[in-house]
Amino acid sequence: MSVPVDLREQLAALGGPFQPETIATMNDYKVQVVRVQGEFVWHKHAATDDFFLVLDGHLTIQLRDGDVELGPGQLYVVPAGVEHCPRSDGADVLLIEPIGTVNTGDPD
């Protein structure tokens, strides 16, 4: 990477909600930004944790045993194998996950 990444520019260029864009890679990980608007799908990742950092807005990560509420500057890691469903009235989120991870989770 030869130039800094401007998160504001990357967020402004997003195509729409739930369309993550990779803005950097680090070792075997991708760093993505995504806009969450509405409710995503219930899913899980059997082999990897799921990292969420809220940049703007508020995000609810629904878990089967209760919700996690996040605001700007807060992060949460969903452990591998835990079913979850992000939802928001509007939030910009930074994700970090292994390259090749599918955002809708692992097939059953």
Secondary structure, DSSP 8 states (H G I E B T S, - for coil): --S---HHHHHHT--STT--EEEEEETTEEEEEEEEEEE---B--SSS-EEEEEEEEEEEEEETTEEEEE-TT-EEEE-TT--EEEEEEEEEEEEEEETT--TT----
